Amino acid sequence: MSRALVIGGGVAGISAAARLAPHLDVTLLEAEESLAYHASGRSAAMFLLDYGNATIKALNAASADHHRNADGGVLSPRGMMMVAGPDHGDAFRSDSADLGLEEIPINQAARLWPILNRENVTRAAYREDAQDLDTDLLIQNFARSARAHGTRIVTGARVDRIDRVATGWRVTTLNGQTHEADLLVNAAGAWADPVARMAGLAALNIQPYRRSMARIALPQGMSPADWPFVDGVGESWYCKPDAGALIVSPADEDPVEPQDAWADDMVLAEGLARYQDAVTVPVTRMLANWAGLRSFAPDRALVIGADPQDASFLWCAGQGGYGFQTAPAASQLLADLALGATPSLDAGTVRALSPARFA
């Protein structure tokens, strides 16, 4: 049986391993001590069908059935609302159309989101079918499937060296372990370009960007359980309920080097101030804060498929903020291409995702 080595244990890597495992002898290497430590462990955890560019939306649509039904499904009702002030009419109309939202009366918006500040928020748009996505359950489901088909998941295995050898690839980790395979899958997230360079291949200019989050307290007795995901116009901030509190993000996107990201205090403060303008409840206490890395290719579409220089090196990277949403379809495409099967996605989408588009 041919061997595949997957570098990266976020949602990209574990889903790719699960798809490949029924057909290949798969080993997954994760640098940290647990799966989904970096970007995949710090997601806002939503399924927004119309979030992203046209290529991303095609992947979202192709992933929807899996999210709803596989292993009992990972989605639950939430709803999405966007709010805007009187000076943002053009942006409000454009963003609403792009996200498939319909304008609703402010009175209805206030019923859906009781802390809405009607003095500053004059327009709102909504769609009911936006859903929470149980990211931990999705990771567990893919990991269970991968293991059931024999995948070896090796954590604490930071890659130190990659060599092209006569039999395929040899990967050496910092602790001196070596792993060999016929196919190498680069699912390293923010580290995707460094992995390619280690393999002697050209980087694709996949840039990590920091996205900060804060968990804030609400007044005692106030339950946000039924509130929607709320987005400030122009994605200037967003928030969603989280176990009796709210997660608020300034929707920052600062380019950084691959790293274990942390939130910037000033960026959080500025974002919370923008959020504060839209609500009547003051921000009095931050319970926790963190940051993750969203890694984008130059055209903001994922990179899936064989490297133009070496067909045995496959990319599954550039997930940006869409990794969980797109994981079922992205991983299936990766497996189809690796195994020589005809992709279920249309040819135009496959081309738009191919690493060859940068050649």
Buried (B, 14 or more C-beta within 10 A) or exposed (E): EBBBBBBBBBBBBBBBBBBBBBBBBBBBBBBBEEBBBBBBBBBBBBBBBBBBBEBBBBBBBBBBEBBEEBEEBBBEEBBBBBBBBEEBEEBBBEBBEEBBBEBBEBEEBBEBBEBBBEEBBBBBBBBEBBBBBBBBEBBBBBBEBBBEBEBBBBBBBEBEEBBBEEEBBBBBBEEEEEBBBBBBBBBBBBBBBBBBEBBEBBEBEBBBBBBBBBBBBBEEEBEBEEBBBBBBBBBBBBBBBBEEBBBBBBBBBEEEEBEEBEBBEEBBEBBBEBBBBBBEBEBEEBBEBBBBBBBBBEEBBBBBBBBBEBEBBBBBBBBBBBBBBBBBBBBBBBBBBBBEEEBEBEEEBBEBBBBEBBE
